[in-house]
């Protein structure tokens, strides 16, 4: 059974920076208002520390799961972020493509069309 990290906030900050990059994390925290600052803390500690910090799945697998879920939910901004993170986590373009094809079949063509557009833009920016 996978264990929870001892310090989810520190683990979350480390993992979030490794996957999304210091520039993104610093910018997200920097533009957070006093009102939204607790959300940044929650995302870092809970999403990136408690979940991404677990060792039950590797980061590559977590990335592919996120890509498919974000496509299904039509969350283009987050999908854009996580396609880039998936590549940083060792996913190939073909694996991202396969995850999006699977999401397309289970979630519908409009999901696939917008998700492939977003992913192609991100992958083009990485070239």
Backbone torsions as a table, in degrees:
resi	resn	phi	psi	omega
1	UNK	NA	137.1	-179.7
2	UNK	-70.6	138.7	-179.9
3	UNK	-97.6	151.2	176.2
4	UNK	-75.7	146.8	176.5
5	UNK	-64.4	146.7	-179.7
6	UNK	-65.2	-39.1	-179.5
7	UNK	-127.4	86.6	-175.0
8	UNK	-58.0	-34.0	-179.1
9	UNK	-66.8	-46.3	179.6
10	UNK	-68.3	-42.7	177.7
11	UNK	-61.6	-44.9	-179.4
12	UNK	-60.5	-43.3	179.2
13	UNK	-62.9	-43.3	-179.9
14	UNK	-63.2	-49.7	-177.8
15	UNK	-65.6	-45.0	-179.6
16	UNK	-57.8	-42.8	179.3
17	UNK	-67.7	-38.5	179.5
18	UNK	-66.5	-36.5	-176.8
19	UNK	-84.7	-44.4	-173.4
20	UNK	-101.8	-18.3	179.4
21	UNK	96.3	147.4	-180.0
22	UNK	-58.4	-41.8	-177.0
23	UNK	-58.4	-46.7	-179.9
24	UNK	-64.5	-47.9	-177.0
25	UNK	-62.6	-45.8	179.4
26	UNK	-61.9	-40.8	179.7
27	UNK	-66.8	-42.9	179.7
28	UNK	-61.6	-43.1	178.4
29	UNK	-70.1	-37.6	-178.0
30	UNK	-67.0	-32.9	-178.9
31	UNK	-91.8	-2.6	178.5
32	UNK	-72.8	126.4	176.6
33	UNK	-72.5	172.2	176.2
34	UNK	-57.4	-37.6	179.4
35	UNK	-65.1	-41.1	-175.3
36	UNK	-89.6	-10.0	-178.2
37	UNK	-55.8	-40.5	177.9
38	UNK	-61.9	-28.9	176.4
39	UNK	-65.1	-43.1	177.7
40	UNK	-59.9	-40.7	178.0
41	UNK	-64.1	-43.9	179.9
42	UNK	-62.1	-47.5	180.0
43	UNK	-59.5	-46.2	-177.9
44	UNK	-64.4	-49.2	-175.7
45	UNK	-73.9	-47.7	-172.5
46	UNK	-81.7	-57.0	-178.1
47	UNK	-66.9	-55.2	-172.8
48	UNK	-82.8	-30.3	179.9
49	UNK	-88.6	-61.4	-175.7
50	UNK	-66.2	-36.8	-175.8
51	UNK	-99.8	-62.1	-179.8
52	UNK	-62.9	-24.8	-179.2
53	UNK	-79.1	-8.5	177.5
54	UNK	-74.1	155.4	-179.0
55	UNK	-103.0	10.8	-179.0
56	UNK	-70.7	-26.4	174.7
57	UNK	-132.2	145.5	175.6
58	UNK	-77.6	165.5	-176.5
59	UNK	-63.9	-34.4	179.1
60	UNK	-61.0	-46.0	179.2
61	UNK	-65.0	-44.3	178.3
62	UNK	-59.3	-39.5	179.5
63	UNK	-63.2	-45.1	180.0
64	UNK	-64.4	-38.3	176.1
65	UNK	-61.9	-46.5	179.8
66	UNK	-61.9	-42.6	179.7
67	UNK	-58.2	-47.1	-179.1
68	UNK	-65.5	-43.0	-179.1
69	UNK	-67.1	-41.3	-179.4
70	UNK	-68.5	-34.2	173.7
71	UNK	-63.1	-47.2	-178.6
72	UNK	-60.1	-36.4	-178.3
73	UNK	-86.0	-3.1	-178.8
74	UNK	57.2	46.6	179.1
75	UNK	-104.7	77.5	-171.3
76	UNK	-59.4	-41.0	-178.5
77	UNK	-63.8	-44.6	179.3
78	UNK	-71.1	-35.3	177.1
79	UNK	-61.4	-44.4	178.2
80	UNK	-54.6	-47.2	-178.9
81	UNK	-63.1	-44.4	-174.2
82	UNK	-80.4	-20.5	171.9
83	UNK	-66.1	-45.4	176.1
84	UNK	-61.4	-42.2	177.6
85	UNK	-63.2	-36.9	179.2
86	UNK	-61.7	-42.4	178.1
87	UNK	-63.6	-43.3	177.2
88	UNK	-61.5	-31.0	-178.8
89	UNK	-86.2	8.5	173.7
90	UNK	97.8	3.1	176.3
91	UNK	-72.0	144.2	175.0
92	UNK	-88.2	165.0	175.5
93	UNK	-60.8	-38.0	178.9
94	UNK	-63.5	-38.9	178.6
95	UNK	-66.7	-40.7	175.5
96	UNK	-62.9	-44.1	178.3
97	UNK	-59.1	-44.8	-180.0
98	UNK	-64.3	-40.2	177.6
99	UNK	-62.4	-41.0	179.9
100	UNK	-71.0	-35.6	175.3
101	UNK	-62.9	-42.4	179.1
102	UNK	-64.5	-42.6	177.2
103	UNK	-61.8	-37.7	179.8
104	UNK	-61.5	-44.8	-179.2
105	UNK	-64.4	-42.0	-175.7
106	UNK	-86.6	-20.5	-174.5
107	UNK	-115.5	-14.1	176.3
108	UNK	114.3	156.3	-178.0
109	UNK	-60.7	-44.8	178.8
110	UNK	-56.8	-37.8	175.5
111	UNK	-58.6	-48.3	-178.3
112	UNK	-64.6	-42.4	-178.8
113	UNK	-60.0	-50.1	-178.2
114	UNK	-70.0	-37.0	-179.1
115	UNK	-67.9	-42.2	177.4
116	UNK	-64.9	-37.2	177.9
117	UNK	-61.3	-48.7	179.9
118	UNK	-61.6	-47.6	-177.9
119	UNK	-63.0	-40.9	178.4
120	UNK	-62.3	-38.9	177.5
121	UNK	-62.8	-46.5	-179.2
122	UNK	-62.6	-47.9	-178.4
123	UNK	-63.6	-36.1	175.7
124	UNK	-64.2	-37.6	177.8
125	UNK	-67.0	-28.9	-179.6
126	UNK	-77.9	-18.0	-179.0
127	UNK	-71.4	NA	NA
